Amino acid sequence: MEPPFIPPWVFTIEPHEGESISHFLGRFRRANYSSLNELGQKTGLGGTLARWEKFRFIPAPTQKQLGGLAELVRLDVAQVALMFPQGVSMKHEPIRLCAACYAEKPYHRLEWQFKATRGCDRHQLRLLSECPNCGKRFKIPALWIEGYCHNCQMTFAEMVIGQKSY
């Protein structure tokens, strides 16, 4: 079988430090005007990408899968691997957020989904799992386009008022 054609005009998106694969894939798709289905076809990963966007990593990504994704997004395999958990358990629901961190640098951190993560060590605040204004749970980070609640449009940065100290 011939490998899928990857157009030479693909826009490279640099990952942020500690960025989750879910958030990165969403940014990459929007920058390249592509769908999850299209990325799945080009990488040969199919529905695996959809699982990754939802923080479902069982079975763990193989080197071949990471290599296929790295080739498409034009990054080193090591850079791609950093967006996946390394020997830690994940909490795939609910999606969690430190609004104070997001206000400083607007992207979803992988560590927010670690089961062992109780709060933000940087700000000494508990993570949010729902909008403090309307109570709706956050959508997966791949869908975070403008950084606000999809129900009431309160910005993630404003949500810091709903975070409690720990």
C-alpha positions in Angstrom: 0.0 0.0 0.0 1.3 3.4 -1.0 1.7 5.9 1.9 -0.8 8.8 1.8 0.3 12.0 0.1 1.1 14.9 2.4 1.0 18.2 0.6 4.1 20.4 0.7 2.0 23.4 1.9 1.2 22.0 5.3 1.7 24.8 7.9 3.9 23.7 10.7 2.6 24.5 14.2 5.1 24.5 17.0 3.8 22.9 20.2 3.8 24.9 23.4 5.7 23.6 26.4 3.6 20.9 28.1 0.8 21.3 25.6 -1.6 18.4 25.4 -2.0 16.4 22.2 -5.7 17.2 22.1 -5.1 21.0 22.1 -2.2 20.7 19.6 -4.2 18.6 17.1 -7.1 21.2 17.2 -4.6 24.0 16.5 -3.0 22.1 13.7 -6.3 21.2 12.0 -7.5 24.8 12.1 -4.2 26.2 10.8 -4.3 23.7 7.9 -8.1 23.7 7.3 -8.3 20.0 7.7 -10.7 17.6 9.5 -9.8 14.9 12.0 -10.9 12.3 9.4 -8.5 13.8 6.8 -5.6 13.7 9.3 -6.5 10.1 10.2 -6.4 9.1 6.6 -3.1 11.0 5.9 -1.3 9.4 8.9 -3.0 6.0 8.6 -4.1 6.5 12.2 -7.8 6.6 11.5 -9.9 6.7 14.7 -6.8 6.6 16.9 -6.5 10.4 16.6 -10.1 10.8 17.9 -9.1 8.6 20.9 -6.0 10.7 21.6 -8.0 14.0 21.5 -10.2 12.5 24.3 -7.1 11.5 26.3 -7.6 7.8 25.8 -4.2 6.3 25.4 -4.8 2.6 25.9 -3.1 1.1 24.1 -0.2 3.5 24.3 0.9 5.1 21.1 3.6 3.1 19.2 6.7 4.5 17.8 5.3 3.9 14.3 2.1 5.9 15.2 4.1 8.7 16.7 6.4 8.7 13.6 3.3 8.9 11.2 1.9 11.8 13.1 5.3 13.5 13.4 5.8 13.2 9.6 2.4 14.9 8.9 2.8 17.7 11.4 6.5 18.2 10.4 8.0 17.8 13.9 10.5 15.4 15.4 9.1 12.3 17.0 10.5 13.4 20.3 8.5 16.7 20.1 5.3 14.7 19.4 6.0 12.2 22.2 6.2 15.1 24.7 2.5 15.8 24.2 1.6 12.3 25.5 1.7 11.1 29.1 5.0 9.4 30.0 4.3 6.7 32.6 1.5 8.5 34.4 -2.2 7.8 34.6 -4.6 10.1 32.8 -8.0 11.4 33.8 -9.9 11.7 30.5 -13.0 13.2 32.0 -13.7 15.8 33.1 -11.5 18.1 31.1 -9.7 20.4 33.5 -8.3 23.9 33.4 -6.2 26.3 35.4 -7.7 29.6 34.3 -4.8 31.6 35.7 -2.3 29.6 33.6 -4.6 29.9 30.6 -4.8 33.7 31.0 -0.9 33.8 30.9 -0.5 31.4 27.9 -3.7 30.2 26.3 -3.3 26.5 25.7 -4.3 23.3 27.5 -1.5 21.7 29.6 -1.2 17.9 29.5 -0.5 17.8 33.3 -4.0 19.1 34.0 -5.3 15.7 33.0 -3.0 13.6 35.1 -4.9 11.7 37.8 -2.3 12.7 40.4 -2.7 16.5 39.6 -4.9 18.0 42.3 -4.3 21.7 41.4 -2.0 24.1 39.8 1.3 24.1 41.6 2.3 27.4 40.0 -0.7 29.4 41.2 -1.8 27.2 44.2 -5.3 27.0 42.8 -7.6 24.0 42.3 -8.3 23.1 38.7 -11.7 23.9 37.2 -13.7 21.1 35.5 -16.7 23.2 34.6 -17.5 26.8 33.9 -18.0 28.7 37.2 -20.7 30.9 35.5 -23.0 28.3 34.0 -21.8 25.0 35.4 -21.2 23.3 32.0 -18.3 21.0 31.7 -15.5 21.9 29.3 -15.3 20.5 25.8 -12.2 18.6 24.7 -9.2 21.0 24.2 -9.1 20.3 20.4 -12.4 22.3 20.3 -11.0 25.3 22.2 -11.0 27.9 19.5 -11.4 31.2 21.2 -10.8 30.1 24.9 -14.3 30.5 26.3 -17.2 28.4 27.6 -19.2 27.1 24.7 -22.4 27.6 26.6 -22.2 31.1 28.2 -19.1 32.5 26.4 -17.3 33.4 29.7 -13.6 33.5 28.8 -11.3 31.0 30.4 -9.2 33.9 31.7 -12.2 35.4 33.5 -12.8 32.0 35.2 -10.0 32.6 37.6 -12.6 34.1 39.9 -14.1 30.7 40.3 -10.8 29.0 41.3 -10.2 28.2 44.9 -6.9 28.0 46.7 -5.6 24.6 47.8 
